[in-house]
Amino acid sequence: MTEQSTPVRGARLGRTFGPEPAAVGGAVLLLPNGPDVSDRRASPLLATASVHALGRRLARAGRAEGLAVHVVHYRCRGWNGAEAHPAHDALWAVEEVVRRYGDVPVCLVGLGLGGRAALHAGGHEAVRSVVALAPRLPEDEAAIPPESVKQLVGRRVLIVHGTNDGRADPELSFRFAERVKKVNRDVCRFEVHSDRHGLRQYRHEVAALTSDFVMGTLFGRAFSRPLQDALAAPPPLGLRMPLAAGFGSSWHR
């Protein structure tokens, strides 16, 4: 899959958030949400809107290290069964980052269906870490084999899920995290109490946690204590870590 060519219909990278760094030291690829089935062209405006605030925050946080943050514009909106279009587009996007910037560490940050794509594409050798926000994983256990966990060995993985998510069952992401933890100790999962699929109620806390994780995994900054504890704790504790209200408000840039 890592040799996936440029999609015929043209997946592409959006412009960097903020000024493009003179020397890129790392990259974040933002993978937007989408429907399960649709071959319609994804809307660039809608895709950017869903991750705009997060992209701006990450770009500001990583400016000193030369962080380039791009939205991936899929060739079509849906996952579309075995075609798994967003996952292939994510892999293409990582290859494009390598072509543009050279050998820099990459973090995939996906929301909803984009979270599923990030977990799929995490096996690319340039990927250092993966963030899956409210990932929409398949409900049928028979459909799980494509959601392999072996590709995540050697990557740091953060999963965040609202406990009241009515579109993506949080228990599915918990069970997925359990499987990853068996082969990779560097995985943690946070639960956002009472939040729904878009993680809007605690969006500032989720953004702070994501920024903390990205800066730590790409540039070696020290993790906050909650992240340290979650990564170190055995399951299920480190996979059901509550995200506290106000996280990041007093210490995060």
C-alpha positions as CSV (number, residue, x, y, z in Angstrom):
1,M,0.0,0.0,0.0
2,T,2.9,2.4,0.6
3,E,3.5,2.5,-3.2
4,Q,0.0,3.7,-3.9
5,S,0.2,6.1,-6.9
6,T,-1.6,9.4,-7.1
7,P,-5.3,8.7,-7.3
8,V,-6.8,9.2,-10.7
9,R,-9.4,11.7,-9.5
10,G,-6.7,13.7,-7.7
11,A,-6.4,13.6,-3.9
12,R,-4.4,16.6,-2.9
13,L,-2.9,18.5,0.0
14,G,-4.4,21.8,1.1
15,R,-2.2,24.8,1.8
16,T,-0.2,24.8,5.0
17,F,-1.9,26.5,7.9
18,G,0.0,29.8,8.5
19,P,3.2,30.6,6.6
20,E,5.0,27.6,5.1
21,P,8.1,27.0,7.1
22,A,11.4,27.9,5.5
23,A,12.8,24.5,6.7
24,V,10.2,21.8,7.4
25,G,11.1,19.7,10.4
26,G,7.9,17.6,10.6
27,A,4.4,17.4,9.1
28,V,0.9,16.8,10.3
29,L,-1.7,15.5,7.9
30,L,-5.3,16.2,8.9
31,L,-7.8,13.6,7.7
32,P,-11.4,14.9,7.7
33,N,-14.6,13.0,8.5
34,G,-16.9,11.7,5.8
35,P,-19.8,9.3,5.1
36,D,-19.4,5.5,4.8
37,V,-20.5,5.5,1.2
38,S,-20.2,8.2,-1.4
39,D,-18.3,8.6,-4.6
40,R,-19.0,12.4,-4.8
41,R,-16.0,14.7,-4.8
42,A,-15.2,15.9,-1.3
43,S,-15.8,19.6,-0.6
44,P,-12.6,21.4,0.2
45,L,-14.4,24.1,2.2
46,L,-16.3,21.6,4.4
47,A,-13.2,19.4,4.9
48,T,-11.1,22.4,6.0
49,A,-13.9,23.8,8.3
50,S,-14.1,20.6,10.3
51,V,-10.4,20.7,11.2
52,H,-9.6,24.3,10.8
53,A,-9.2,25.3,14.4
54,L,-7.1,22.2,15.2
55,G,-4.9,22.9,12.2
56,R,-4.2,26.5,13.2
57,R,-3.4,25.4,16.8
58,L,-1.0,22.8,15.7
59,A,0.7,25.1,13.2
60,R,1.2,27.7,16.0
61,A,2.5,25.1,18.5
62,G,5.1,23.7,16.0
63,R,6.2,26.9,14.4
64,A,9.6,26.9,16.0
65,E,10.3,23.4,14.8
66,G,9.1,24.1,11.2
67,L,5.9,22.1,11.4
68,A,3.9,21.9,8.2
69,V,0.2,21.2,8.7
70,H,-1.9,20.2,5.7
71,V,-5.5,19.0,5.2
72,V,-5.8,16.0,2.9
73,H,-8.5,16.5,0.3
74,Y,-9.9,13.1,-0.6
75,R,-10.7,12.2,-4.2
76,C,-14.2,11.3,-3.0
77,R,-16.1,11.6,0.3
78,G,-16.9,8.0,1.3
79,W,-14.9,5.1,2.6
80,N,-16.7,2.9,0.1
81,G,-16.3,-0.6,1.5
82,A,-13.2,-2.5,0.3
83,E,-12.1,0.5,-1.8
84,A,-11.1,2.3,1.5
85,H,-10.6,5.5,-0.5
86,P,-9.6,7.8,2.4
87,A,-7.0,5.2,3.6
88,H,-5.3,5.1,0.2
89,D,-5.5,8.9,-0.1
90,A,-3.8,9.2,3.3
91,L,-1.0,6.9,2.1
92,W,-0.6,9.0,-1.1
93,A,-0.5,12.1,1.1
94,V,2.4,10.7,3.2
95,E,4.3,10.0,0.0
96,E,3.6,13.5,-1.2
97,V,5.0,14.9,2.1
98,V,8.2,12.8,1.6
99,R,8.5,14.1,-2.0
100,R,8.1,17.7,-0.9
101,Y,10.0,17.8,2.3
102,G,12.2,14.8,2.4
103,D,12.8,12.5,5.4
104,V,10.7,14.3,8.0
105,P,8.5,12.7,10.7
106,V,4.8,12.6,10.0
107,C,1.8,12.5,12.3
108,L,-1.6,11.5,10.9
109,V,-4.5,13.2,12.7
110,G,-8.0,11.9,11.6
111,L,-11.5,12.7,12.7
112,G,-14.3,10.1,12.4
113,L,-13.8,8.3,9.1
114,G,-10.5,10.1,8.9
115,G,-9.5,8.5,12.2
116,R,-10.1,5.1,10.6
117,A,-8.0,6.2,7.6
118,A,-5.2,7.3,9.9
119,L,-5.1,4.0,11.7
120,H,-4.9,2.2,8.4
121,A,-2.2,4.4,6.9
122,G,-0.1,4.4,10.1
123,G,2.2,1.7,8.8
124,H,4.0,4.0,6.3
125,E,7.6,4.2,7.3
126,A,7.5,8.0,7.5
127,V,4.7,8.0,10.0
128,R,5.9,8.6,13.6
129,S,2.5,8.8,15.3
130,V,-1.2,8.6,14.8
131,V,-4.2,10.4,16.4
132,A,-7.6,9.0,15.9
133,L,-10.4,11.3,17.1
134,A,-13.8,9.5,17.4
135,P,-12.7,6.9,14.8
136,R,-15.6,5.3,13.0
137,L,-14.6,1.6,13.0
138,P,-16.7,-1.2,11.5
139,E,-19.3,-2.7,13.9
140,D,-19.1,-6.2,12.4
141,E,-16.2,-8.2,14.0
142,A,-15.9,-10.1,10.7
143,A,-14.9,-6.8,9.1
144,I,-12.1,-6.2,11.5
145,P,-9.2,-8.0,9.7
146,P,-8.7,-5.0,7.4
147,E,-8.3,-2.9,10.5
148,S,-5.0,-4.6,11.2
149,V,-3.0,-3.5,14.2
150,K,0.4,-4.8,13.1
151,Q,1.0,-1.7,11.0
152,L,1.0,0.3,14.2
153,V,3.9,-1.4,15.8
154,G,6.6,1.2,16.4
155,R,4.2,4.1,16.2
156,R,2.8,6.1,19.1
157,V,-1.0,6.1,19.0
158,L,-3.6,8.3,20.6
159,I,-7.3,7.6,20.4
160,V,-9.9,10.1,21.8
161,H,-13.6,9.3,22.0
162,G,-16.7,10.9,23.4
163,T,-18.8,8.6,25.7
164,N,-22.0,9.8,24.1
165,D,-21.0,9.3,20.5
166,G,-24.0,8.1,18.6
167,R,-22.3,7.7,15.2
168,A,-19.2,5.8,16.1
169,D,-19.4,3.3,19.0
170,P,-16.8,4.2,21.6
171,E,-16.6,0.6,22.7
172,L,-15.3,-0.3,19.2
173,S,-12.4,2.1,19.6
174,F,-11.7,0.7,23.1
175,R,-11.6,-2.9,21.7
176,F,-9.3,-1.7,18.9
177,A,-7.0,0.0,21.4
178,E,-6.9,-3.2,23.4
179,R,-5.6,-5.1,20.3
180,V,-3.0,-2.5,19.5
181,K,-1.8,-2.5,23.2
182,K,-1.0,-6.2,22.9
183,V,1.6,-5.5,20.2
184,N,2.6,-2.0,21.0
185,R,2.8,-0.5,24.4
186,D,2.9,3.1,23.1
187,V,-0.9,3.5,22.7
188,C,-3.3,5.3,24.9
189,R,-7.0,6.3,24.7
190,F,-8.9,9.1,26.4
191,E,-12.6,9.2,27.0
192,V,-14.4,12.6,26.8
193,H,-17.3,12.3,29.3
194,S,-20.7,13.1,27.7
195,D,-19.3,14.5,24.4
196,R,-20.7,13.4,21.1
197,H,-19.2,12.5,17.7
198,G,-17.8,15.9,16.7
199,L,-16.1,16.3,20.2
200,R,-17.3,19.9,20.2
201,Q,-18.3,20.3,23.8
202,Y,-14.7,19.8,24.9
203,R,-13.0,20.9,21.7
204,H,-10.4,23.0,23.4
205,E,-9.3,20.2,25.7
206,V,-9.2,17.8,22.7
207,A,-7.1,20.2,20.7
208,A,-4.7,20.8,23.7
209,L,-4.3,17.0,24.2
210,T,-3.7,16.5,20.4
211,S,-1.2,19.3,20.3
212,D,0.6,17.9,23.4
213,F,0.8,14.5,21.7
214,V,1.9,15.7,18.3
215,M,4.7,18.0,19.7
216,G,5.9,15.2,21.9
217,T,6.0,12.5,19.3
218,L,7.4,14.6,16.4
219,F,9.8,16.8,18.3
220,G,10.5,15.2,21.6
221,R,8.8,17.8,23.8
222,A,7.8,16.5,27.2
223,F,4.3,15.0,27.5
224,S,1.9,16.4,30.0
225,R,1.4,14.3,33.1
226,P,-2.0,12.8,31.9
227,L,-0.4,11.6,28.7
228,Q,2.5,10.2,30.5
229,D,0.2,8.3,32.9
230,A,-2.0,7.0,30.1
231,L,0.9,5.7,28.1
232,A,2.4,4.0,31.1
233,A,-0.8,2.6,32.6
234,P,-1.7,-1.1,31.9
235,P,-5.0,-1.8,30.2
236,P,-7.8,-1.0,30.7
237,L,-6.7,2.1,32.8
238,G,-4.6,3.7,30.0
239,L,-7.3,3.0,27.5
240,R,-10.1,4.6,29.5
241,M,-8.3,7.7,30.7
242,P,-10.8,10.5,31.4
243,L,-10.0,13.8,29.7
244,A,-10.4,16.4,32.4
245,A,-12.4,19.6,31.8
246,G,-10.0,22.5,31.4
247,F,-7.1,20.3,30.2
248,G,-4.3,22.4,28.9
249,S,-5.8,25.7,30.0
250,S,-3.1,26.6,32.5
251,W,0.1,25.2,30.9
252,H,-0.4,24.7,27.2
253,R,0.7,27.3,24.7
